[in-house]
Amino acid sequence: MKNKILSFIMALIVIMTVTSCKKVEDIKINYDLTSEPVTFDPQTAKDEQSMTVINNVFEGLLKVDENGDIVNGAAESYTVSDDGLTYTFYLKDGLMWSNGYYLTAKDFEFAFRRLFDPKTKSASASSFYCIKNSYQIAEGLMDSSEVGVKADGDNKLIIQLEYKNSLFTQLLTTCAAMPCNEKYFYETEGEYGLDADKIICNGAFYVDYWKPGQYLKLVKNDSYYDESDVKVGSVVLWVCYSDNTEDEENELLDRFLSSETDAYNFVGVPDDSVFNSKSITLIETNDTVWGLEFNLKNTPENTNFALLNNLNFRRAIASCFDRVKYEDVLPEFLSVTKSILPQSISIGQKSYAELNDEDNSVVYDEQSAKGYLQSAQGELNISQIPNLTVTIPYDDSVDNEQYFSYISQLIQKDLNIFLTIDNDIDPEDYEEILSSSSFDIVIRKHTAAYNSPLAVLNDFTSQSENNLIGFSNAQYDNYVSNILLTDDDNTKLINTKNAEKLLLEQAVFIPLYIQSDYLALNKSATGIMKNSQNGLVSFRYAEKS
């Protein structure tokens, strides 16, 4: 009798085990996007939603693994010449596109030719100007066939650089460095990347379906060389946005808490009553810094050019920043900072925040502020400061107007300077104001798109497309160039400190606060992560029980 009971129990266990083991193709991850992707074209994408999709359906020569390390992707191996100017990649055998086309080294060569072609108008091209002839091609001075990226047969790719770039392997993991099949590109007749049936993929997933305004479906790519290691069959990206930001955030959170989605990306204070649960995992990142910038461009639109370019005037403003006092008005997800670099930035194995023991910020001092202002007025031969406007962008998470209003009161009290606040400017208008130099002072955020001091410091170099204030300093450019050219961590640290010190002493960028972002995961989902090199959400290593 006992044997019969035991046999029955064992049979029941077997049945339960079999029925509980889902097939990979039946496992689905759900995630909400906060706006519609614009394109799936890696060489032209610049919005976060598009790049999130691309990050999950393409793979470059190198990739970021589940530990945040840069490892081989489509490349089986690679070598670097002694002078650091020639990279030779050897591709894995038998690589395929999702439509069955063979993937070869020529697909990477064509991708870089497209990247620098002026007709492509890629916002990412300048990041790769270290590649031989790339700048001349982008300026229309050379044909794209002259690019320093050449396929030598199907499996060998040679990349030649104009100058050494210590970040080059990181750049090769970004969207702009993804391959593009020339034959398929021309088959789409100008619609490449604009729909699910106008793109082929070489990553862990491919775009199976896109219903604008509703959702996208990514499906496991059986042509992917490592497909057996992909643990989910599909990822559904729901397009969930509202004209009312608060309603949108509430909906995203409600969907996550009700397990309609498996992950939730947000800015703000994690509510302990909501997130303090063993069923939820929180991943925090600190890769964004907000600060004040001055318009230094000599353009007809900049009517206060002389004042804003006066160092003593900028230092007078910087000396009014009593960070101890305005820290009290900040929410928990914003922390006062004196540094230009966010806390996520590291050099070697340590964060820059740990390595930097210097404080080069302008110290709050009412008397110093008045002294600087008097010097500025004497140098400019003016008795009264003209009206100045501070342009503040709309941000659905950070109430910059509220926080800056306290600082403006200090400036008014200490210096008798009245600042007009132009607030809640929508993103398109804000970018237009910056690009046309139609501002005096602006609150702006800098987000580290990759883990290097250069991710932020490069925004202030003379030739950077992100340098919208017109700052130009040869010594600063030299510091940044030294960071780029060296592999030595100590040399990087010294030049990073020097570059930051110069910006702070020149009061070009006055740091306000660092922003914390969070990725919440439900207990049934693991392996969903934020790519440590670009901050994008990745599902490559996702699993779901």
Disulfide bonds with the S-S distance in Angstrom:
none
